[in-house]
Amino acid sequence: MAGGGSGGGVGPRGGLGDGARTGLDQRGGQGTTIQCGPHQYRLGLYGWRRRCLYALVLLLLVMVILNLALTLFILRVLDFTMEGMGGLQMVKGGMIARGEVHVMDQLVAARIVSRQHTPIRILAANNFSIAAIDADGRITNSIFMNSDAMECTSDRLVIRDKEGRLLFSATRDEVLVGARHLTVKGEGGAVFSGSVQTEHVAAPVGEKLLLESLTRSLEITAPQGVALESRAGTISARCLHDFTLQSTGGVIKFDTPNIFVRGLRTSTIQTSNSMRARPDVYQVCVCSSGRLFLAAPGGVCVADQDFCK
C-alpha cells in the first residue's frame, strides 16, 4: 500500500500537507517501507539480522529442552517424589532414611533412632567423634574413637543398668563401682597408687589372695579390728627385718594346742646344777629385753649381757 500522488492537502478533516506526505509499502520478505516525503525508511528484520534472530531462538529452544531433560534426569536418578528423595522420606518432625546413609562432613541431629527390630551401625573410615555443646557453642562432653584408642572427655562418667541402678561412676575426685562384685582378671592383678578403702577383699573360689607392695610398705588399718582368717589352709607371714606384734591396750593371745618356735639361740654357760634331763628338751628363757633363748636341759636360764642384746 502506498500513498502517492501530488497535489493539495488532505480534505477538510485534516491530515498531512504536501510537504509531509507519507506512504507505506509492504514487500514480501523485505520488511516494511515507510516513505516520509522524499525519504524512505525500511522497518523489520531481514537479511542476516533475521537469520541471527532465528538462530538465537533455536539456541534458546535447544537450551530449554536440554535443561528440562537434565532436570528430569536428575529427578529420575535421585528418585524425587512428593514424600522425599530416594531413601529419604520427609515426615513431621524429621526424616526417615532407608538403606545406608553416607555423611561427608558433619551430621547435626537431636535424635537418631533405628526402625523397629532393626539394628543401627555407625562406621567411620579413620575416626568417629560425638560431641555435645552448651548454649555458648562450647564442647562440654565428647567421645572420640580411632583405630588406636577411644577417648571420653567429660566431668563425670556414669554407667547404669537397664533398671537404673548405678554400676560405675567416675569423677576427678572419686571412682565408684556399684556392682555387687568387682572382679579383676589379669596376670598382674590390680595396682593401686594410693589407698584402698573397702569392706571385703576376697579371692575367687579356688584361687589365692595376694596383697603385695613391690617397692614400698603395705599397711592394713581399721578403727575396730582387723581379722585374718584361713578356713581351710594356713596363714604365713614372712619379712626380711623385724616382725612386730604390738598391743598398746590389750594382750596378745595364742589360742592353739601347739606352738613351734624355730631358730632360737642356745646359751652355752655351764652351771653346777647337773639334773638329768632329756637331751632333746630345752628350757625357754626370756631376757629382760624380751628376747627368747634356750638353755641347757639340765641347767638354769643363765646368759651374759651380750647374749641378750
C-alpha positions in Angstrom: 0.0 0.0 0.0 1.4 3.4 -0.9 0.2 6.9 -0.6 1.1 8.8 -3.6 0.2 11.5 -5.9 0.8 15.1 -6.0 -1.5 17.9 -5.3 -3.0 19.7 -2.4 -3.5 18.6 1.2 -6.0 16.2 2.5 -9.6 17.1 2.9 -11.2 19.2 5.5 -10.8 16.5 8.2 -7.2 17.3 8.5 -4.1 15.5 7.5 -0.7 15.9 6.2 0.2 18.6 3.7 2.1 18.4 0.5 5.5 18.6 2.2 4.8 15.8 4.7 3.2 13.1 2.6 3.7 9.6 4.0 3.3 6.2 2.3 3.6 2.5 3.4 4.9 -0.2 1.2 5.0 -3.8 2.3 7.2 -6.1 0.3 7.2 -9.8 0.9 10.3 -10.9 2.9 11.9 -7.4 2.8 10.2 -5.8 5.7 8.1 -2.6 5.7 9.0 0.6 3.8 7.8 3.9 5.1 8.0 6.9 2.9 8.0 10.3 4.5 8.3 13.0 1.9 11.3 12.4 -0.2 12.8 9.9 2.3 12.0 6.2 2.6 12.5 4.1 5.8 12.6 0.3 5.9 11.3 -1.3 9.1 11.5 -5.0 10.2 14.1 -7.8 10.2 15.6 -9.1 7.0 18.8 -10.4 5.8 21.5 -11.5 8.3 19.5 -10.0 11.2 16.6 -12.3 10.7 18.9 -15.3 10.3 20.7 -14.4 13.6 17.3 -14.0 15.4 16.1 -17.4 14.2 19.5 -18.9 15.3 19.2 -17.3 18.7 15.6 -18.5 19.1 16.7 -22.0 18.0 19.6 -22.0 20.5 17.3 -20.9 23.3 14.9 -23.6 22.4 17.7 -26.2 22.5 18.9 -25.0 25.9 15.4 -25.1 27.3 15.0 -28.6 26.0 18.4 -29.7 27.4 17.7 -28.0 30.8 14.3 -29.8 31.0 15.9 -33.1 30.0 18.7 -32.7 32.6 16.1 -31.7 35.3 14.0 -34.8 34.5 17.2 -37.0 34.5 18.3 -35.6 37.9 14.8 -36.2 39.3 14.8 -39.7 37.9 18.3 -40.6 39.2 17.7 -39.1 42.7 14.2 -40.5 42.8 12.5 -37.3 43.8 8.9 -37.8 45.0 6.3 -35.8 46.8 7.4 -37.6 50.1 11.2 -37.2 49.8 14.2 -38.1 47.8 15.2 -41.7 47.2 15.7 -43.4 50.5 14.9 -40.2 52.4 11.4 -39.6 53.4 10.4 -36.3 54.9 8.0 -36.7 57.8 6.7 -34.4 60.5 9.5 -33.7 63.0 12.3 -35.2 60.9 13.1 -37.6 58.1 13.4 -41.4 57.6 16.4 -42.9 55.7 16.2 -46.4 54.2 19.4 -48.2 53.5 22.9 -46.8 54.0 23.4 -43.1 54.7 26.9 -41.6 53.9 27.7 -38.4 55.7 30.5 -36.5 54.1 31.3 -33.8 56.7 29.1 -33.3 59.8 25.7 -34.6 60.9 23.8 -32.4 63.3 20.7 -34.1 64.8 18.7 -34.0 68.0 17.9 -37.7 67.9 18.9 -40.7 65.9 16.9 -44.0 66.2 16.6 -47.1 64.1 13.5 -48.7 62.8 11.8 -51.3 65.0 13.6 -54.7 65.1 16.4 -53.2 63.0 19.9 -52.6 64.4 21.8 -49.4 63.8 25.5 -49.3 62.8 27.8 -46.3 62.6 31.0 -46.8 60.6 33.9 -44.4 60.1 37.0 -44.8 57.9 39.6 -43.2 60.2 37.9 -41.8 63.4 34.5 -41.1 64.8 33.5 -38.5 67.3 30.4 -37.4 69.2 30.2 -34.1 71.0 27.7 -32.1 73.0 27.8 -28.3 73.2 26.3 -25.8 75.5 24.3 -22.7 74.8 27.5 -20.7 74.0 28.7 -23.3 71.5 31.5 -24.8 73.6 32.0 -28.5 73.7 31.1 -29.9 77.1 31.3 -33.7 76.5 32.8 -35.7 73.7 33.6 -39.2 72.6 36.5 -39.8 70.2 37.4 -43.1 68.6 40.0 -44.1 66.1 42.0 -47.2 65.2 44.3 -46.8 68.2 42.2 -45.7 71.2 38.9 -44.4 72.5 38.7 -41.2 74.5 35.9 -39.9 76.5 36.0 -36.3 77.8 33.5 -35.4 80.5 33.4 -34.1 84.0 31.5 -37.2 85.1 31.2 -40.7 83.6 28.2 -42.7 84.7 27.1 -46.3 83.7 23.8 -47.7 84.8 22.0 -50.9 84.1 18.6 -51.1 82.4 16.8 -50.8 85.7 18.6 -47.5 86.5 20.9 -48.9 89.2 24.4 -47.3 89.3 27.2 -49.6 88.1 30.1 -47.3 87.6 30.8 -43.6 88.2 34.0 -41.7 87.7 34.8 -38.1 88.6 38.0 -36.2 89.2 37.6 -36.9 93.0 36.5 -40.5 93.1 35.6 -43.6 91.2 32.6 -45.5 92.4 31.8 -49.1 91.5 28.2 -50.0 92.3 28.3 -53.7 91.1 27.8 -56.5 93.6 31.3 -57.9 92.9 34.4 -56.3 91.4 36.5 -59.0 89.7 39.9 -58.2 88.3 41.1 -60.9 85.9 44.7 -60.3 84.9 48.1 -61.8 85.4 49.4 -58.7 87.1 46.3 -58.2 89.3 45.2 -54.8 90.3 47.7 -52.0 91.0 46.7 -49.0 93.2 49.0 -46.0 93.6 47.0 -44.7 96.6 45.0 -46.1 99.4 42.1 -48.6 99.0 39.0 -48.5 101.3 36.7 -51.5 101.2 34.6 -53.7 103.4 35.7 -57.0 102.0 38.6 -58.3 99.9 38.2 -61.9 98.8 39.8 -64.2 96.2 37.7 -66.2 93.7 36.8 -69.8 94.6 39.9 -72.0 94.2 42.3 -69.1 93.8 44.8 -67.4 96.1 44.6 -63.9 97.5 47.9 -61.9 97.5 48.3 -58.4 98.8 51.7 -57.1 97.8 53.7 -53.9 97.6 56.8 -54.4 95.5 58.8 -51.3 96.5 57.0 -49.7 99.5 55.2 -50.8 102.6 51.7 -52.4 102.9 49.5 -51.2 105.7 46.1 -52.6 106.7 44.2 -50.4 109.3 40.7 -50.4 110.7 39.2 -48.4 113.6 37.6 -51.5 115.3 39.7 -54.5 114.3 41.5 -56.5 111.6 40.7 -60.2 111.2 42.9 -62.6 109.2 41.2 -66.0 108.8 42.0 -69.1 106.8 39.2 -71.6 107.0 40.8 -74.4 105.1 44.5 -73.6 104.9 47.4 -71.8 106.6 48.4 -68.2 107.1 52.1 -67.3 106.7 53.9 -64.1 107.3 57.5 -63.5 106.2 59.7 -60.5 106.3 63.4 -59.5 105.9 63.8 -57.5 109.0 61.7 -57.2 112.2 58.3 -58.8 112.6 56.4 -56.9 115.4 53.3 -57.9 117.3 52.2 -54.9 119.4 49.1 -54.3 121.5 49.0 -51.0 123.3 45.9 -51.5 125.3 45.4 -55.3 125.5 47.1 -58.6 125.3 48.5 -60.9 122.6 46.9 -64.4 122.7 48.0 -67.6 121.1 45.0 -69.9 121.2 46.4 -73.2 119.9 47.5 -76.5 121.3 50.9 -76.3 119.6 53.4 -73.5 119.3 56.6 -74.0 117.4 59.5 -71.6 117.6 62.5 -72.5 115.5 65.9 -70.9 115.2 66.3 -69.7 118.8 69.9 -69.3 120.1 71.1 -71.6 122.9 73.0 -70.4 125.9 76.3 -72.3 126.4 77.0 -71.1 130.0 77.6 -74.2 132.3 76.1 -74.3 135.8 76.7 -76.5 138.8 73.2 -77.9 138.5 73.5 -81.2 136.7 70.0 -82.5 136.7 69.3 -85.3 134.4 67.1 -84.4 131.5 66.3 -85.5 128.0 68.9 -84.2 125.6 66.3 -83.0 123.1 64.3 -81.0 125.6 65.5 -77.4 126.3 64.4 -74.6 128.5 62.8 -71.5 127.1 64.2 -68.4 128.8 63.4 -64.7 128.4 65.8 -61.8 128.8 64.8 -58.5 130.3 64.8 -57.1 126.8 62.1 -59.6 125.8 64.3 -61.8 123.8 63.7 -65.6 124.0 66.5 -68.1 124.1 67.1 -71.7 125.0 69.0 -73.1 128.0 70.5 -76.5 128.5 68.1 -79.2 129.5 69.7 -79.8 132.9 70.8 -76.2 133.7 69.2 -72.9 134.6 68.3 -69.9 132.5 71.6 -68.0 132.6 73.1 -65.8 129.9 75.6 -63.0 129.7 74.8 -59.4 128.8 76.0 -59.6 125.2 73.8 -62.6 124.6 70.6 -60.7 125.5 71.3 -57.7 123.2 
